[in-house]
Amino acid sequence: MSVLPSVQASDLPLTRTLTLGGMRVHALEAGIQWLDGGAMFGVVPRPLWEKKIPPDDRHRIPLALRCLLVEGPNALVLVDSGVGNKESEDFREIYGVDNEGSPTRLEDGVRALGFEPEDVNVVVCTHLHFDHAGGNVVRRADGSLGPSFPRARYVVQKGELEFAGSPNERVRASYMAKNYACLVEAGLMDTVEGEVQLTEGLRLLPTPGHTPHHQSVLLESQGESAVFLADVCPTVAHLPLPWIMGYDLEPLRTLESKRALWTRAREEGWLLIFQHDVHVPWGRMDPGVERPVLLTPEEGGGDR
C-alpha cells in the first residue's frame, strides 16, 4: 500500500505571475500527477535521478501540471490544459492525479486571475497527450462532453493531430480521442504546420522528439523572451542533453531539439518555463557555465 504523497496540489500556489516586456504571463498550477521515475528518466541510472527527484514507495515522482495563461496584446491565450475532469477514479489513482476544483484547479486558476473560461481566445496544445490536453474538453454535470473554453480556437500541429489517431500500441494509451474529437467535429480545432507566429508576441516552435510533432511556445515582448518547454524538457533535472524521458518516441530528436533551444536560450537570454517541475517554474541558463545549469529567480535567473 502506498503512503500519502509528500507533495500535493494544495502545496502549490494556484497562480504565479511574471511580467515579460509588455505582457503578463501567468503560470497556472493545474495540479500534480505521479509517474514512474524510471520512465521519466529513461536510460539515466536510478542512483543519479533519485538524487534530483526522490520517488515514493511506488517508484513514482511528483510532476506539476503547469499551464500558462498569457495576456497578449491581441488575445488571451492558454497553453495546455492539464488532465481535466473526465478520468475514472482508477485512472486517477494509478497516475496520482490531484487536480480537484470547479471543475478542476485549472479553471480555478483562471478565475483567480479575474477571468472566466469564456474569456480565453486561443488554447495552444503543445501535443495531445492526456496530461497536456485532457482539460480541453469538460464533462458536464449531465455527463455530456463539451469545450472547456467555449469561445476559444484550439491550435495544434497538423501532424500531431494526425499522429494522435495512430493505432500503434506504443502510443495509443497516451492519446484519448475524448480530449479533442468533439473539438474537431465542432470545427473548433485549427492546425498549423511548422514554426508559426500565432498571435502578436507568441510563436510556435516545433521541438520534436517526445512526439514527432511536439511544439514549444516562444513568448516575445519588448526585447524579452521566454519559452514554455512542455515535454522537450519537463523538469530542471532534464536540462542535460542526454537526460531524456523513456516516454519519448524519438529520443535522438529530443536531444537535438534541446541542443538548439539551449543555444538560443544562452545567446538571447531566454527565460525557461518548465511544465512539470514541482518546485521550479522558471529560470535562466547560467551564461558562465558551459554545461546547462539553471539560475532560479532567487539566484538572479528571472522574475519571481
ZIWOGI-V818566 format. One record per pair of residues at least 12 apart in sequence whose ideal C-beta (glycine too) atoms are under 10 Angstrom apart, sorted by the first residue. I is the first residue (numbers start at 1). GAP is how many residues later the second one is. Records with the same first field share a line. If there is no record, write none. Layout:
I: GAP / GAP
//
This chain:
1: 56 / 57
2: 32 / 54 / 55 / 56 / 58 / 91 / 94
3: 53 / 54 / 55
4: 52
5: 27 / 29 / 51 / 53 / 55 / 57 / 91 / 93
6: 48 / 50 / 56
7: 25 / 27 / 49 / 54 / 55 / 56 / 57 / 89 / 91 / 271 / 272
8: 23 / 24 / 54 / 88 / 90
9: 20 / 21 / 22 / 23 / 24 / 53 / 55 / 56 / 88 / 89 / 90 / 91 / 92 / 95 / 96 / 269
10: 19 / 21 / 22 / 88 / 90 / 95
11: 18 / 21 / 51 / 87 / 267 / 268
12: 15 / 17 / 18 / 19 / 20 / 52 / 53 / 54 / 86 / 93 / 266 / 267 / 269
13: 14 / 15 / 16 / 96 / 99 / 268
14: 12 / 13 / 14 / 15 / 16 / 87 / 91 / 92 / 94 / 95 / 96 / 97 / 98 / 99
15: 12 / 13 / 14 / 54 / 93 / 94 / 95 / 97 / 98
16: 12 / 13 / 50 / 93 / 265 / 266 / 287 / 288
17: 52 / 54 / 96 / 286 / 287
18: 201 / 206 / 208 / 253 / 255 / 263 / 264 / 279 / 284 / 285 / 286
19: 52 / 202 / 203 / 205 / 284
20: 50 / 51 / 181 / 199 / 200 / 201 / 202 / 204 / 205 / 206 / 251 / 253 / 282 / 283
21: 180 / 198 / 199 / 200 / 201 / 202 / 203 / 204 / 205
22: 49 / 50 / 51 / 179 / 199 / 200 / 202
23: 47 / 48 / 49 / 50 / 54 / 177 / 178 / 179 / 196 / 197 / 198 / 199 / 201 / 203
24: 45 / 46 / 47 / 48 / 89 / 197
25: 43 / 44 / 45 / 46 / 47 / 52 / 54 / 176 / 194 / 196 / 201 / 203 / 246 / 248 / 257 / 278
26: 41 / 42 / 43 / 44 / 45 / 52 / 83 / 84 / 86 / 87 / 89
27: 37 / 39 / 40 / 41 / 42 / 82 / 201 / 246 / 247 / 248 / 254 / 255
28: 37 / 38 / 39 / 40 / 41 / 50 / 51 / 52 / 53 / 54 / 77 / 78 / 79 / 80 / 81 / 82 / 84 / 85
29: 35 / 36 / 37 / 38 / 53 / 70 / 76 / 77 / 79 / 80 / 249 / 252
30: 34 / 35 / 36 / 37 / 50 / 51 / 52 / 53 / 54 / 69 / 71 / 74 / 75 / 76 / 77 / 78 / 79 / 80 / 101 / 104 / 105 / 245
31: 32 / 33 / 34 / 35 / 36 / 51 / 52 / 53 / 65 / 66 / 67 / 68 / 69 / 70 / 73 / 74 / 75 / 78 / 100 / 104
32: 30 / 31 / 32 / 33 / 34 / 51 / 64 / 65 / 66 / 67 / 73 / 244 / 246
33: 27 / 28 / 29 / 30 / 31 / 32 / 49 / 50 / 59 / 61 / 62 / 63 / 64 / 65 / 66 / 97 / 98 / 243
34: 21 / 22 / 24 / 25 / 26 / 27 / 28 / 29 / 59 / 60 / 61 / 62 / 63 / 64
35: 20 / 24 / 25 / 26 / 27 / 28 / 59 / 60 / 61 / 96 / 199 / 210 / 212 / 241
36: 19 / 22 / 23 / 24 / 25 / 59 / 210 / 211
37: 12 / 13 / 15 / 16 / 17 / 18 / 19 / 21 / 22 / 23 / 24 / 25 / 209
38: 12 / 17 / 21 / 22 / 23 / 208
39: 20 / 21 / 22 / 206 / 207 / 208
40: 13 / 15 / 20 / 21 / 23 / 194 / 195 / 197 / 198 / 203 / 204 / 205 / 206 / 207 / 236
41: 12 / 20 / 194 / 196 / 197 / 202 / 203 / 204 / 205
42: 196 / 200 / 201 / 202 / 203 / 204 / 205 / 206 / 209 / 212
43: 199 / 200 / 201 / 203 / 208
44: 193 / 194 / 196 / 198 / 199 / 200 / 201 / 202
46: 13
48: 189 / 192 / 195
49: 12 / 186 / 188 / 189 / 194
51: 186
52: 183 / 184 / 185 / 186 / 191
53: 182 / 183 / 184 / 185 / 223 / 224 / 225 / 226
56: 40
58: 36 / 38
60: 34 / 35 / 36
61: 35 / 174 / 176 / 215 / 217
62: 34 / 36 / 173 / 214 / 215 / 216 / 217
63: 32 / 33 / 68 / 171 / 172 / 212 / 213 / 214 / 215
64: 18 / 170 / 171 / 210 / 211 / 212 / 213 / 214 / 215 / 216 / 217
65: 15 / 16 / 17 / 18 / 32 / 33 / 34 / 39 / 40 / 41 / 66 / 67 / 69 / 70 / 210 / 211 / 213
66: 13 / 14 / 16 / 162 / 164 / 168 / 207 / 208 / 209 / 210 / 211 / 212 / 215 / 216
67: 12 / 13 / 14 / 15 / 38 / 39 / 42 / 43 / 56 / 57 / 59 / 65 / 68 / 161 / 208
68: 12 / 56 / 134 / 149 / 151 / 158 / 160 / 162 / 205 / 207 / 213
69: 37 / 40 / 41 / 44 / 46 / 50 / 51
70: 52 / 54 / 129 / 131 / 132 / 147 / 149 / 151 / 156 / 158
71: 42 / 44 / 130
72: 49 / 50 / 126 / 127 / 128 / 129 / 130 / 147 / 149
73: 126 / 127 / 128 / 129 / 148
74: 47 / 48 / 125 / 126 / 127 / 128
75: 45 / 46 / 47 / 77 / 78 / 123 / 124 / 125 / 126 / 127
76: 34 / 37 / 39 / 43 / 44 / 45 / 46 / 73 / 75 / 76 / 123
77: 43 / 44 / 45 / 46 / 47 / 75 / 78 / 121 / 122 / 124 / 125 / 140 / 142
78: 28 / 32 / 37 / 39 / 41 / 42 / 43 / 44 / 45 / 46 / 47 / 57 / 58 / 70 / 71 / 74 / 76
79: 43 / 44 / 45 / 46 / 47 / 53 / 76 / 123 / 125 / 137 / 138 / 140 / 149 / 151 / 194 / 196
80: 26 / 43 / 44 / 45 / 46 / 47 / 49 / 51 / 52 / 53 / 54 / 55 / 56 / 137 / 148 / 150 / 151 / 195
81: 23 / 25 / 26 / 39 / 42 / 43 / 44 / 50 / 51 / 52 / 53 / 54 / 55 / 56 / 57 / 67 / 68 / 73 / 98
82: 15 / 17 / 22 / 23 / 24 / 25 / 27 / 48 / 49 / 50 / 51 / 52 / 53 / 54 / 66 / 193
83: 12 / 14 / 15 / 16 / 21 / 22 / 23 / 47 / 48 / 49 / 50 / 51 / 52 / 96
84: 13 / 15 / 19 / 20 / 22 / 46 / 47 / 49 / 50 / 51 / 52 / 53 / 54 / 55 / 61 / 64 / 92 / 94 / 95
85: 14 / 15 / 16 / 17 / 18 / 19 / 21 / 22 / 49 / 50 / 52 / 53 / 54 / 55 / 63
86: 17 / 44 / 48 / 49 / 51 / 52 / 53 / 59 / 90 / 92 / 93
87: 12 / 43 / 47 / 52 / 89 / 91
91: 39
95: 35 / 36
97: 33 / 34 / 37
99: 32 / 35 / 36
103: 14 / 32 / 35 / 36 / 37 / 38 / 45
104: 30 / 31 / 34 / 44
105: 30
106: 28 / 29 / 32 / 42 / 43
107: 28 / 31 / 41 / 42
110: 38 / 39
116: 33 / 35
117: 18 / 21 / 30 / 31 / 32 / 33 / 34 / 35
118: 31 / 32 / 33 / 34
119: 30 / 32 / 33
120: 27 / 28 / 29 / 30 / 31 / 32 / 33
121: 28 / 30 / 31 / 32 / 78
122: 27 / 30 / 31 / 32 / 33 / 68 / 76 / 77 / 80
123: 12 / 13 / 24 / 25 / 26 / 29 / 30 / 31 / 32 / 33 / 60 / 65 / 66
124: 28 / 29 / 30 / 31 / 32 / 68 / 74 / 75 / 78 / 80 / 91 / 93 / 104 / 106
125: 29 / 30 / 31 / 32 / 35 / 36 / 39 / 54 / 55 / 58 / 64 / 90 / 105
126: 30 / 31 / 34 / 78 / 79 / 81 / 84 / 85 / 87 / 88 / 89 / 90 / 91 / 102 / 103 / 104 / 105 / 106 / 149
127: 29 / 30 / 33 / 34 / 36 / 37 / 47 / 48 / 80 / 81 / 83 / 84 / 85 / 86 / 87 / 88 / 103 / 104
128: 28 / 29 / 32 / 33 / 35 / 36 / 37 / 46 / 47 / 48 / 49 / 51 / 52 / 83 / 85 / 86
129: 31 / 35 / 42 / 44 / 45 / 46 / 47 / 50 / 81 / 82 / 85 / 101 / 102 / 118
130: 43 / 44 / 45 / 46 / 48 / 49
131: 43 / 100 / 144 / 145
132: 42 / 47 / 82 / 98 / 99 / 143 / 144
133: 21 / 23 / 27 / 31 / 41 / 42 / 43 / 46 / 47 / 50
134: 14 / 42 / 44 / 45 / 46
135: 13 / 14 / 44
136: 12 / 13 / 16 / 18 / 20 / 42 / 43 / 44 / 46 / 47 / 52 / 53
137: 12 / 17 / 39 / 40 / 41 / 42 / 43 / 44 / 45 / 46
138: 12
139: 39
144: 38
145: 33 / 34 / 36 / 37 / 38
146: 36 / 37 / 40
147: 35 / 36 / 39 / 41 / 42
148: 35
149: 34 / 39
150: 36 / 38
151: 37
152: 31 / 36
153: 30 / 34 / 35 / 36 / 37 / 45
154: 26 / 29 / 30 / 32 / 34 / 35 / 36 / 37
155: 34 / 35 / 36 / 37 / 41 / 43 / 44 / 49 / 60
156: 24 / 27 / 28 / 33 / 34 / 35 / 36 / 48 / 57 / 59
157: 34 / 35 / 36 / 37 / 39 / 47 / 49 / 51 / 54 / 55 / 56 / 57 / 58
158: 32 / 33 / 34 / 35 / 36 / 55
159: 32 / 33 / 34 / 35 / 47 / 49 / 52 / 53 / 54 / 55 / 56
160: 15 / 20 / 31 / 32 / 46 / 48 / 51 / 52 / 53 / 54 / 55
161: 14 / 19 / 22 / 23 / 28 / 29 / 30 / 52
162: 29 / 50 / 51
163: 12 / 48 / 49 / 50 / 51 / 86
164: 12 / 13 / 15 / 16 / 17 / 47 / 49
165: 12 / 15 / 16
166: 46
168: 81
170: 79
171: 40 / 41 / 76 / 78
174: 37 / 73 / 75
175: 36
191: 22
192: 12 / 14 / 23
193: 13 / 20
194: 12 / 19 / 21
195: 20 / 23
196: 19
197: 21 / 23
198: 19 / 20
200: 20 / 21
201: 17 / 18 / 19 / 20 / 21 / 24
202: 15 / 16 / 17 / 18 / 19 / 26
203: 12 / 13 / 14 / 15 / 16 / 17 / 22 / 24
204: 12 / 13 / 14
205: 12 / 13 / 22 / 23 / 24 / 27 / 52 / 55 / 56 / 59
206: 51
207: 20 / 22 / 23 / 24 / 25 / 26 / 46 / 47 / 49 / 50 / 51 / 53 / 54
208: 24 / 40 / 41 / 42 / 45 / 46 / 48 / 49
209: 22 / 23 / 35 / 36 / 39 / 40 / 41 / 42 / 43 / 44 / 45 / 46 / 47 / 48 / 49
210: 20 / 21 / 22 / 23 / 24 / 34 / 35 / 37 / 38 / 39 / 40 / 41 / 43 / 44 / 47
211: 20 / 36 / 37 / 38 / 39 / 42 / 43
212: 37 / 38 / 41
214: 16 / 17 / 18 / 34 / 35 / 36 / 39 / 40 / 43
215: 13 / 15 / 17
216: 12 / 13 / 14 / 15 / 16 / 17 / 41 / 45 / 56 / 57 / 59
217: 12 / 13 / 56
218: 43 / 46 / 50 / 52
219: 51 / 52 / 54
220: 48 / 50
223: 45 / 46
224: 44 / 45 / 46 / 47 / 79
225: 39 / 40 / 43 / 44 / 45 / 46
226: 39 / 43 / 44 / 45 / 46 / 47 / 56 / 58 / 76 / 77
227: 34 / 37 / 38 / 41 / 43 / 44 / 45 / 46 / 55
228: 43 / 44 / 45 / 46 / 47 / 54
229: 28 / 29 / 32 / 36 / 43 / 44 / 45 / 46 / 47 / 48 / 53
230: 43 / 44 / 45 / 46
231: 14 / 16 / 17 / 23 / 44 / 45
232: 12 / 13 / 16 / 21 / 22 / 23 / 25 / 26 / 28 / 29 / 43
233: 12 / 21 / 24 / 25 / 28 / 29 / 39 / 41 / 42 / 43 / 44 / 59
234: 13 / 40 / 41 / 42 / 43
235: 39 / 40 / 41 / 42 / 43 / 44 / 45
236: 36 / 38 / 40 / 41 / 43 / 44 / 45 / 46 / 47 / 56 / 57 / 58 / 60
237: 37 / 39 / 40 / 43
238: 16 / 20 / 36 / 38 / 39 / 54
239: 19 / 23 / 33 / 35 / 44 / 46 / 52 / 53 / 54 / 55
240: 15 / 18 / 22 / 51 / 52 / 53
241: 13 / 14 / 15 / 17 / 18 / 21 / 50 / 51
242: 12 / 13 / 16
243: 12 / 15 / 49
244: 14
245: 31
258: 34
259: 33
261: 24 / 31
262: 23 / 29 / 30
263: 22
265: 19 / 20 / 22 / 27
266: 18 / 19 / 20 / 21 / 23 / 24 / 26
267: 18 / 20
269: 15 / 16 / 18 / 33
270: 14 / 15 / 32
271: 12 / 13 / 14 / 26 / 30 / 31 / 32
272: 12 / 13 / 20 / 22 / 23 / 29 / 30
273: 29
274: 20
277: 17
279: 17
280: 14 / 16 / 17 / 18 / 21
281: 15 / 16 / 21 / 22
282: 12 / 14 / 15 / 19 / 20 / 21 / 22
283: 12 / 13 / 14 / 15 / 16 / 17 / 18 / 19 / 20
284: 12 / 13 / 15 / 16 / 17 / 18
285: 16
286: 13 / 14 / 15
//
